Amino acid sequence: MVSPISIRLDEQVNEILSEYVNSKNISKAEFIRRAIVEKLEDDIDVELADKAYKEWNDNGRKTISFDEMLEKYGEV
């Protein structure tokens, strides 16, 4: 089911958005939907990465820097 949502944009942002979506041949609604989905995916990815990193550290594992890796294993 699709749920409508309303947002308020100032005139300048609305004008820029209109020009952009017209140049891409998409609707404002589609652009906003894509932007929201992308932001949600990015935020979820960051949360999952933070959780995995915390678990990694909590289990006594360590990370090393790129320079430390080169020292340890040499250049490829």
Residue frames as qw, qx, qy, qz and C-alpha x, y, z in Angstrom:
[[0.000, 0.888, 0.459, 0.000, 0.00, 0.00, 0.00],
 [0.396, 0.364, -0.007, 0.843, 1.23, 3.47, -0.85],
 [0.291, -0.756, -0.451, 0.375, 0.94, 6.15, 1.82],
 [0.296, 0.799, 0.109, 0.511, 0.92, 9.79, 0.78],
 [0.546, -0.490, -0.222, 0.643, 3.21, 12.24, 2.53],
 [0.205, 0.930, 0.174, 0.251, 3.45, 16.00, 2.32],
 [0.618, -0.298, -0.080, 0.723, 6.57, 18.15, 2.62],
 [0.122, 0.978, 0.129, -0.113, 7.14, 21.87, 2.43],
 [0.696, 0.050, 0.166, 0.697, 10.02, 23.22, 0.38],
 [0.027, -0.724, -0.027, 0.689, 11.11, 26.81, 0.09],
 [0.607, 0.741, 0.068, -0.281, 10.75, 28.31, -3.37],
 [0.166, 0.746, -0.618, -0.184, 14.43, 28.05, -4.27],
 [0.353, -0.227, 0.907, -0.027, 14.70, 24.37, -3.32],
 [0.648, 0.444, 0.563, -0.259, 11.46, 23.59, -5.14],
 [0.489, 0.801, -0.178, -0.295, 12.72, 25.34, -8.27],
 [0.016, 0.595, -0.795, -0.117, 16.03, 23.48, -8.23],
 [0.497, 0.021, 0.853, -0.157, 14.22, 20.20, -7.60],
 [0.655, 0.608, 0.302, -0.332, 11.81, 20.88, -10.49],
 [0.379, 0.771, -0.447, -0.249, 14.67, 21.59, -12.89],
 [0.171, -0.436, 0.884, 0.002, 16.55, 18.51, -11.76],
 [0.567, 0.174, 0.782, -0.193, 13.67, 16.03, -12.01],
 [0.620, 0.702, 0.090, -0.339, 12.64, 17.45, -15.38],
 [0.247, 0.715, -0.623, -0.198, 16.18, 16.93, -16.69],
 [0.166, -0.250, 0.951, -0.074, 16.10, 13.32, -15.43],
 [0.543, -0.079, -0.546, -0.633, 12.54, 12.72, -16.66],
 [0.370, -0.271, -0.853, 0.249, 11.31, 11.56, -13.25],
 [0.340, -0.785, -0.342, -0.389, 8.65, 12.90, -10.91],
 [0.124, -0.644, 0.450, -0.606, 9.38, 14.79, -7.73],
 [0.842, -0.346, 0.199, -0.363, 7.70, 11.98, -5.82],
 [0.962, 0.167, -0.142, 0.159, 10.00, 9.38, -7.39],
 [0.403, 0.598, -0.402, 0.565, 13.09, 11.48, -6.69],
 [0.395, -0.577, 0.396, -0.595, 12.10, 12.00, -3.05],
 [0.961, -0.167, 0.065, -0.208, 11.22, 8.30, -2.65],
 [0.841, 0.336, -0.270, 0.327, 14.63, 7.28, -4.03],
 [0.136, 0.638, -0.424, 0.628, 16.42, 9.79, -1.79],
 [0.657, -0.483, 0.304, -0.492, 14.62, 8.47, 1.29],
 [0.999, 0.002, -0.030, -0.019, 15.33, 4.84, 0.41],
 [0.652, 0.495, -0.346, 0.459, 19.01, 5.63, -0.25],
 [0.142, -0.635, 0.425, -0.629, 19.34, 7.49, 3.07],
 [0.844, -0.341, 0.206, -0.358, 17.66, 4.65, 4.98],
 [0.958, 0.186, -0.151, 0.157, 19.91, 2.05, 3.34],
 [0.412, 0.594, -0.403, 0.562, 23.03, 4.12, 4.10],
 [0.389, -0.585, 0.396, -0.592, 22.05, 4.63, 7.74],
 [0.956, -0.182, 0.104, -0.204, 21.23, 0.93, 8.20],
 [0.828, 0.375, -0.277, 0.313, 24.58, -0.01, 6.64],
 [0.117, 0.630, -0.457, 0.617, 26.42, 2.30, 9.06],
 [0.673, -0.457, 0.309, -0.492, 24.53, 0.86, 12.04],
 [0.999, 0.027, -0.027, -0.024, 25.32, -2.71, 10.95],
 [0.638, 0.507, -0.357, 0.457, 28.98, -1.86, 10.38],
 [0.181, -0.634, 0.434, -0.614, 29.23, -0.18, 13.80],
 [0.862, -0.307, 0.212, -0.343, 27.63, -3.23, 15.43],
 [0.951, 0.219, -0.150, 0.160, 29.95, -5.66, 13.61],
 [0.386, 0.611, -0.416, 0.552, 33.00, -3.57, 14.53],
 [0.465, -0.572, 0.392, -0.550, 31.94, -3.46, 18.19],
 [0.974, -0.127, 0.108, -0.156, 31.44, -7.25, 18.22],
 [0.771, 0.462, -0.288, 0.331, 34.83, -7.66, 16.53],
 [0.105, 0.618, -0.474, 0.619, 36.52, -5.58, 19.25],
 [0.684, -0.443, 0.285, -0.505, 34.49, -7.13, 22.08],
 [1.000, 0.006, 0.009, -0.019, 35.72, -10.56, 20.99],
 [0.625, -0.599, 0.335, 0.371, 39.35, -9.47, 21.38],
 [0.709, 0.409, 0.341, 0.463, 40.09, -9.04, 17.72],
 [0.226, -0.686, 0.079, 0.688, 42.26, -6.16, 16.57],
 [0.615, 0.759, 0.173, 0.128, 42.62, -4.14, 13.43],
 [0.562, -0.374, 0.204, 0.709, 45.86, -2.78, 12.06],
 [0.253, 0.798, -0.069, -0.543, 46.55, 0.20, 9.85],
 [0.807, 0.589, -0.033, 0.010, 47.55, -0.13, 6.22],
 [0.201, 0.789, -0.542, 0.207, 51.11, 0.91, 7.13],
 [0.541, -0.419, 0.684, -0.251, 51.25, -1.78, 9.85],
 [0.905, 0.257, 0.313, -0.129, 50.01, -4.34, 7.34],
 [0.617, 0.733, -0.270, 0.096, 52.75, -3.35, 4.89],
 [0.130, -0.697, 0.659, -0.252, 55.37, -3.65, 7.63],
 [0.708, -0.196, 0.627, -0.260, 54.09, -7.07, 8.63],
 [0.816, 0.298, 0.496, 0.003, 53.50, -8.58, 5.19],
 [0.360, -0.242, 0.489, 0.757, 55.49, -6.38, 2.83],
 [0.419, 0.499, -0.106, -0.751, 54.34, -4.78, -0.37],
 [0.771, 0.283, 0.569, -0.034, 52.64, -6.83, -3.03]]
